[in-house]
Amino acid sequence: LDNVVDASGGTGNVSVSMGVLEGDTTANGLVNSSDIAQTQSQSGQAVTQSNFREDVTVNGIISSSDVALVQSFSGTPLSGASLSSPASATPISNPRRTSRNK
């Protein structure tokens, strides 16, 4: 990130790392039965601030397509993930499995 301003007004460039794992609705760095159950429990619901993670197909409704996609990634870990602390819940427009430095 370029020209980041800190709390005291200082500016600079900052490197950050972000990992995204498609299907990891619980944000624990691993797609497993908890993610599948969480997505199934929201099936048929419109997307809200509380359940946006379960809309893995990013179409505005949680359905069997979302459940199937989560199931297809079951057993997949996020490379280099710390499984002890889940990521903060911030909606993103099109989640995909990746790990990048910017």
C-alpha contacts under 8 A as a table, 3 or more apart, distances in Angstrom:
res1	aa1	res2	aa2	distance
1	L	4	V	6.58
1	L	13	N	5.61
1	L	14	V	5.17
1	L	15	S	6.19
1	L	16	V	7.60
1	L	102	K	6.94
2	D	12	G	6.56
2	D	13	N	4.43
2	D	14	V	6.55
3	N	11	T	5.50
3	N	12	G	4.92
3	N	13	N	5.39
4	V	11	T	5.21
4	V	12	G	5.32
4	V	13	N	5.93
4	V	14	V	6.91
5	V	8	S	7.95
5	V	9	G	5.69
5	V	10	G	5.48
5	V	11	T	4.43
5	V	12	G	6.85
6	D	9	G	5.35
6	D	10	G	5.37
6	D	11	T	6.37
7	A	10	G	7.44
15	S	101	N	7.14
15	S	102	K	5.92
16	V	101	N	6.16
16	V	102	K	5.96
17	S	99	S	7.62
17	S	100	R	6.16
17	S	101	N	4.72
17	S	102	K	6.58
18	M	99	S	6.04
18	M	100	R	5.97
18	M	101	N	6.71
19	G	78	L	7.07
19	G	79	S	7.94
19	G	81	A	7.86
19	G	97	R	7.71
19	G	98	T	5.94
19	G	99	S	4.32
19	G	100	R	6.58
20	V	78	L	7.34
20	V	95	P	6.68
20	V	96	R	6.24
20	V	97	R	5.25
20	V	98	T	5.40
20	V	99	S	6.33
21	L	24	D	5.64
21	L	29	G	7.02
21	L	30	L	7.74
21	L	31	V	7.91
21	L	77	P	7.62
21	L	78	L	5.84
21	L	95	P	7.42
21	L	96	R	6.22
21	L	97	R	4.19
21	L	98	T	6.42
22	E	56	V	7.09
22	E	70	V	7.49
22	E	73	F	7.37
22	E	95	P	5.96
22	E	96	R	5.02
22	E	97	R	4.82
23	G	31	V	5.98
23	G	35	D	7.01
23	G	54	E	7.86
23	G	56	V	6.37
23	G	69	L	6.78
23	G	70	V	4.41
23	G	71	Q	7.78
23	G	73	F	6.23
23	G	74	S	7.82
24	D	27	A	5.33
24	D	28	N	6.97
24	D	29	G	6.61
24	D	30	L	6.05
24	D	31	V	4.83
24	D	32	N	7.80
24	D	35	D	6.06
24	D	70	V	7.42
25	T	31	V	7.70
25	T	35	D	5.26
25	T	38	Q	7.29
25	T	39	T	7.32
25	T	53	R	5.10
25	T	54	E	5.65
26	T	34	S	7.18
26	T	35	D	5.75
26	T	38	Q	7.65
26	T	53	R	7.79
26	T	86	P	7.54
27	A	30	L	7.55
27	A	86	P	5.06
27	A	87	A	5.56
27	A	88	S	7.82
27	A	89	A	7.83
28	N	82	S	7.93
28	N	83	L	5.46
28	N	84	S	7.34
28	N	85	S	6.74
28	N	86	P	4.61
28	N	87	A	6.98
29	G	77	P	5.78
29	G	78	L	5.06
29	G	81	A	5.53
29	G	82	S	6.97
29	G	83	L	5.65
29	G	86	P	7.23
30	L	74	S	7.97
30	L	75	G	6.79
30	L	76	T	5.81
30	L	77	P	4.30
30	L	78	L	6.11
30	L	83	L	7.68
31	V	34	S	7.74
31	V	35	D	6.06
31	V	70	V	7.27
31	V	73	F	6.20
31	V	74	S	4.84
31	V	75	G	5.49
31	V	76	T	5.39
31	V	77	P	6.41
32	N	35	D	5.53
32	N	36	I	6.63
32	N	71	Q	7.90
32	N	74	S	4.89
32	N	75	G	5.60
32	N	76	T	7.68
33	S	36	I	4.96
33	S	37	A	6.03
33	S	74	S	7.24
34	S	37	A	5.16
34	S	38	Q	6.01
35	D	38	Q	5.08
35	D	39	T	6.13
35	D	70	V	6.95
36	I	39	T	5.23
36	I	40	Q	6.08
36	I	67	V	6.18
36	I	70	V	5.99
36	I	71	Q	6.17
37	A	40	Q	5.03
37	A	41	S	6.07
38	Q	41	S	5.20
38	Q	42	Q	6.71
38	Q	54	E	7.31
39	T	42	Q	5.34
39	T	43	S	6.32
39	T	54	E	5.07
39	T	55	D	7.94
39	T	62	I	7.52
39	T	66	D	7.05
39	T	67	V	5.78
39	T	70	V	7.78
40	Q	43	S	5.11
40	Q	63	S	7.95
40	Q	64	S	7.68
40	Q	67	V	5.99
42	Q	45	Q	5.65
42	Q	51	N	7.30
42	Q	54	E	7.18
42	Q	62	I	6.34
42	Q	63	S	7.92
43	S	61	I	7.95
43	S	62	I	4.85
43	S	63	S	4.68
43	S	64	S	6.65
43	S	67	V	7.76
44	G	61	I	6.81
44	G	62	I	5.54
44	G	63	S	5.42
45	Q	61	I	5.97
45	Q	62	I	5.57
45	Q	63	S	7.66
46	A	60	G	6.22
46	A	61	I	4.56
46	A	62	I	6.34
47	V	50	S	7.90
47	V	51	N	5.97
47	V	52	F	5.32
47	V	55	D	6.79
47	V	60	G	5.45
47	V	61	I	5.48
47	V	62	I	6.74
48	T	51	N	5.38
48	T	52	F	5.62
49	Q	52	F	5.77
51	N	54	E	5.74
51	N	55	D	7.46
52	F	55	D	5.47
52	F	91	P	6.72
53	R	56	V	6.53
53	R	89	A	7.93
53	R	91	P	7.26
54	E	62	I	6.46
54	E	66	D	6.93
55	D	58	V	5.26
55	D	59	N	6.99
55	D	60	G	6.77
55	D	61	I	6.36
55	D	62	I	5.11
55	D	63	S	7.95
55	D	66	D	6.11
56	V	62	I	8.00
56	V	66	D	5.52
56	V	69	L	7.31
56	V	70	V	7.55
56	V	95	P	7.17
57	T	65	S	7.17
57	T	66	D	5.75
57	T	69	L	7.69
58	V	61	I	7.74
58	V	93	S	7.17
58	V	94	N	6.52
59	N	62	I	7.96
62	I	65	S	7.73
62	I	66	D	6.08
63	S	66	D	5.40
63	S	67	V	6.66
64	S	67	V	4.92
64	S	68	A	6.03
65	S	68	A	5.09
65	S	69	L	6.17
66	D	69	L	5.14
66	D	70	V	6.23
67	V	70	V	5.22
67	V	71	Q	6.13
68	A	71	Q	5.00
68	A	72	S	6.15
69	L	72	S	5.07
69	L	73	F	6.72
70	V	73	F	5.40
70	V	74	S	6.45
71	Q	74	S	5.09
73	F	76	T	5.61
77	P	81	A	7.58
78	L	81	A	5.34
78	L	97	R	7.90
78	L	99	S	7.98
79	S	99	S	7.32
82	S	85	S	6.46
83	L	86	P	6.91
92	I	95	P	6.29
